[in-house]
Amino acid sequence: MQAQTTDILICGGGIAGKAAALSLAQGGFDVMLLGARPAAALPAAGYAQRVYALNAASRQLLDALRVWPELPAGRIQRVDAMRVHADGAELGFTTADAPGDALAWIVESDAIEAALDLALRFERRARVVAAPATTIARSGGTAPWRIETADGDRIDTRLLVGADGQDSTVRDAAGIAVETRDYQQRGIVANFACARPHGGTAFQVFGNDGVIALLPLAPLAGTPMVSLVWSAPELLAQDLLALAPDALARRVTDLLPTLGAEPLGPLAAAGSAASWPLQRRLAGSAVGDGVVLVGDAAHRLHPLAGQGLNLGLQDVQMLARTLQQRRPGQPLDDPRLLRQYARSRAEQVLALATVTDGLARLYRARSYVPPGLRAWGLRLANAMPPVKQLLTRYASGLPYVA
Ligand SMILES: Cc1cc2nc3c(=O)[nH]c(=O)nc-3n(C[C@H](O)[C@H](O)[C@H](O)COP(=O)(O)OP(=O)(O)OC[C@H]3O[C@@H](n4cnc5c(N)ncnc54)[C@H](O)[C@@H]3O)c2cc1C
């Protein structure tokens, strides 16, 4: 067993944890990251199942960390337009509405993790450990937290960062309450080849079968590709997951007209589907005694707006900035400093949690708002460029990290 100390210990080696380790180490802090397994290799003949729509603020962070240039450029797809349908009405966005040069960028999860792994390998202030934390407890010394790992090591830390996902044990150890809402839906993802180019357009439809989105992927060997994200009610999700890949492709092809994406069809399967239960989980506070939460440990949202990871990356950006701007001699676990971080994150998290939850409820089968009224609202928003500019500005994340 090894006994070690570190200024900052990050528990959780997903994208939020790896980005936090890199950002804080580049900011001059000694950091240790637990639970960080190397990214899986990208499939040569297809796309990995998990892809993310990254917003402009996330891109800005990955650029600043010198991670963006390491992503495989040929596998990144810009989103230049978005068409949202519901109740026969349409709301459309283009880059003209957006503050950045694209509405979003679609990147595979494993590509982001691999680029973070590479950058962390050259960061001498960051110690990266694959073993997870097994025990998290307060210690009596100047370092208020003592963590034991599955390898039997013991680490004392001044500041403990919980980046350990929606079931965060750091959050539990710090006694931070969490509010959970089960949507009784599953998020199903699968990739398809299209018959014709998508033109960098993302399509989404809200209906009785849930929320269905098709995200554009970069062409593979000249073939245009899309990624499906279908937030389906549980029973329907079970039926969809029981389908063979070709049958799922036919099912989604049948839905293309409702998505306004008919010209893309017919779709052909490009791998199997995967799924996750959909929940909202909100921590009562982003900080505790000597503890900070980032990513899904602090906030797990419905994926209909594709903003969960973006929120986590914006947490990382603001955490690094808050700690760097502390007064000389101010300890890293000073409650005033931690509250400053929590305040900097509260507005964006609350806004997105409210909007995604509100939309999920507004469009469920037995909604409290009649479809005609919903369609009127969507058409009204579509006819108002300033409203669209406001929506894309907030979706870019930029106002919250400026
Ligand atoms: C269907 C779907 C589609 C989505 N699409 C998008 C999108 O387009 N854009 C977007 O921004 N977001 C999207 N999201 C949300 C996104 O997936 C999550 O917000 C993001 O993965 C959270 O990252 P994280 O690093 O905070 O947590 P996680 O990815 O859950 O990582 C947590 C890590 O902590 C580790 N860990 C757990 N316990 C311990 C321990 N005791 N010790 C050490 N390590 C531990 C885990 O092994 C894991 O590696 C989507 C979500 C779903 C379900």
The ligand as a MOL file (V3000), in Angstrom:
LIG
                    3D

  0  0  0     0  0            999 V3000
M  V30 BEGIN CTAB
M  V30 COUNTS 53 58 0 0 0
M  V30 BEGIN ATOM
M  V30 1 C -28.6410 8.8240 -25.2200 0
M  V30 2 C -27.7840 9.9690 -24.7170 0
M  V30 3 C -27.3040 10.9140 -25.6070 0
M  V30 4 C -26.5420 12.0140 -25.1630 0
M  V30 5 N -26.0890 12.9300 -26.0570 0
M  V30 6 C -25.3850 14.0070 -25.6150 0
M  V30 7 C -24.9070 15.0260 -26.5380 0
M  V30 8 O -25.1160 14.9440 -27.7510 0
M  V30 9 N -24.2220 16.0940 -26.0380 0
M  V30 10 C -23.9650 16.2080 -24.6990 0
M  V30 11 O -23.3590 17.2070 -24.2870 0
M  V30 12 N -24.3790 15.2530 -23.8050 0
M  V30 13 C -25.0730 14.1680 -24.2270 0
M  V30 14 N -25.4760 13.2060 -23.3300 0
M  V30 15 C -25.0930 13.3230 -21.9200 0
M  V30 16 C -23.6960 12.7350 -21.6630 0
M  V30 17 O -23.6770 11.3670 -22.0420 0
M  V30 18 C -23.3070 12.8210 -20.1950 0
M  V30 19 O -23.6520 14.0850 -19.6860 0
M  V30 20 C -21.7780 12.6370 -20.0380 0
M  V30 21 O -21.4090 11.3570 -20.5030 0
M  V30 22 C -21.3780 12.7660 -18.5710 0
M  V30 23 O -19.9710 12.6380 -18.4700 0
M  V30 24 P -19.2990 12.5040 -17.0360 0
M  V30 25 O -17.8300 12.3820 -17.2820 0
M  V30 26 O -19.7960 13.5650 -16.1310 0
M  V30 27 O -19.8920 11.1490 -16.4280 0
M  V30 28 P -19.6860 9.6470 -16.9010 0
M  V30 29 O -19.5120 9.5500 -18.3730 0
M  V30 30 O -20.7800 8.8560 -16.2630 0
M  V30 31 O -18.2890 9.2440 -16.2630 0
M  V30 32 C -18.1480 8.9580 -14.8900 0
M  V30 33 C -16.8620 8.1630 -14.7260 0
M  V30 34 O -16.6250 7.9690 -13.3380 0
M  V30 35 C -16.1710 6.6510 -13.1290 0
M  V30 36 N -16.4250 6.2770 -11.7230 0
M  V30 37 C -17.5970 5.9540 -11.1380 0
M  V30 38 N -17.3880 5.6490 -9.8270 0
M  V30 39 C -16.0600 5.8090 -9.5990 0
M  V30 40 C -15.2300 5.6470 -8.4560 0
M  V30 41 N -15.7130 5.2320 -7.2730 0
M  V30 42 N -13.8940 5.9000 -8.5760 0
M  V30 43 C -13.3760 6.3330 -9.7540 0
M  V30 44 N -14.1180 6.4820 -10.8770 0
M  V30 45 C -15.4390 6.2270 -10.7980 0
M  V30 46 C -16.9720 5.8320 -14.1510 0
M  V30 47 O -16.3440 4.5830 -14.4040 0
M  V30 48 C -16.9380 6.7640 -15.3580 0
M  V30 49 O -15.7730 6.5650 -16.1110 0
M  V30 50 C -26.2520 12.1310 -23.7710 0
M  V30 51 C -26.7280 11.1630 -22.8710 0
M  V30 52 C -27.5020 10.0910 -23.3240 0
M  V30 53 C -28.0350 9.0720 -22.3330 0
M  V30 END ATOM
M  V30 BEGIN BOND
M  V30 1 1 1 2
M  V30 2 1 2 3
M  V30 3 2 2 52
M  V30 4 2 3 4
M  V30 5 1 4 5
M  V30 6 1 4 50
M  V30 7 2 5 6
M  V30 8 1 6 7
M  V30 9 1 6 13
M  V30 10 2 7 8
M  V30 11 1 7 9
M  V30 12 1 9 10
M  V30 13 2 10 11
M  V30 14 1 10 12
M  V30 15 2 12 13
M  V30 16 1 13 14
M  V30 17 1 14 15
M  V30 18 1 14 50
M  V30 19 1 15 16
M  V30 20 1 16 17
M  V30 21 1 16 18
M  V30 22 1 18 19
M  V30 23 1 18 20
M  V30 24 1 20 21
M  V30 25 1 20 22
M  V30 26 1 22 23
M  V30 27 1 23 24
M  V30 28 2 24 25
M  V30 29 1 24 26
M  V30 30 1 24 27
M  V30 31 1 27 28
M  V30 32 2 28 29
M  V30 33 1 28 30
M  V30 34 1 28 31
M  V30 35 1 31 32
M  V30 36 1 32 33
M  V30 37 1 33 34
M  V30 38 1 33 48
M  V30 39 1 34 35
M  V30 40 1 35 36
M  V30 41 1 35 46
M  V30 42 1 36 37
M  V30 43 1 36 45
M  V30 44 2 37 38
M  V30 45 1 38 39
M  V30 46 1 39 40
M  V30 47 2 39 45
M  V30 48 1 40 41
M  V30 49 2 40 42
M  V30 50 1 42 43
M  V30 51 2 43 44
M  V30 52 1 44 45
M  V30 53 1 46 47
M  V30 54 1 46 48
M  V30 55 1 48 49
M  V30 56 2 50 51
M  V30 57 1 51 52
M  V30 58 1 52 53
M  V30 END BOND
M  V30 END CTAB
M  END
